[in-house]
Amino acid sequence: MGTGAERRKELGNFLRARRARLTRAAVGLPPAGPRRRGGLSREEVATLSQVSATWYTWLEQGRDIHPSRHVLDALARTLRLTPAEHVYVLSLTGYAPLAEPAEPAAVHTAPSHVQRLLDALVGFPAYALAPDWTITAWNAAYLDLYPNVAAAAPDERNLLWLVFTDPYVRDLLPDWEVTSRRFLAEFRAEAGPRLGDLAGSPAIQRLLATSEAFRAAWRDHHIEGFTSRMRVFDHPVRGVRYFEHHRLAPADHPEVQVVVYTPAQGSGDEAPAAGSRRPEPEPEPTGR
């Protein structure tokens, strides 16, 4: 888990970003003067939330203060946070318990039974993600959809890295601008109090150093919970394909995310290519 200081800093940055985005009209305030920048002031957020301006300023500054659940709920209402954003704020302050793997950035091999599950989903592109969004396993149908997953170096086989840096992905996704930012928003929402650890992963640091699109999206502090939805892919050989995007977690390995694309109604099933990746066999348990 990230340190308390890291969580407070992230909370302050998030609140500041949301305050800057909110319009005065949205909270019933009159238009500001011509020299006034967009968004609300700290004093306005504090007044609308019925807290002191000094206290709210300290909260944005990441000081070691302990807001109550009641205060955080009031801020969520003032800043017009979505349910996912509200949960994110609560998680940063210890009010929303989240599953925390012991070493979230180190789980980079999918269990063998997860790979067998992926392989059983014949014709349905599917892959597994570690907590830092490293792709740890995939099936033949996903390899057919995105062949570069097998060619990528292991330390670059991170979903965010590939989405923001691989030209093939940009061409594959007609809605890349929207989808890339949504993936990052979902990553941040899931990370919660672990964001300090995950933000320090090599893939995230390289993205911050090399991708202007990623840096802009990262500064935006957008938070969005995952929802199953329609996805569109413009495959260079098979043409436009429509899938429903689903995600689940094995009960015995909740840190693993299994992502499955099921063909949308009327889109048809394509035969997958060969070549799914299999993890190393797990050692047999030893007795005492």
Secondary structure, DSSP 8 states (H G I E B T S, - for coil): ---HHHHHHHHHHHHHHHHHH--TGGGT-----TT--SS--HHHHHHHHTS-HHHHHHHHHT-S----HHHHHHHHHHTT--HHHHHHHHHHTTSS-----SSTTS--S--HHHHHHHHHSTTS-EEEE-TT-BEEEE-HHHHHH-THHHHS-GGG-BHHHHHHH-HHHHHH-TTHHHHHHHHHHHHHHHHGGGHHHHHTSHHHHHHHHH-HHHHHHHHHT-------EEEEEEETTTEEEEEEEEEE--TT-TT-EEEEEEE-TTS------S--B-----------
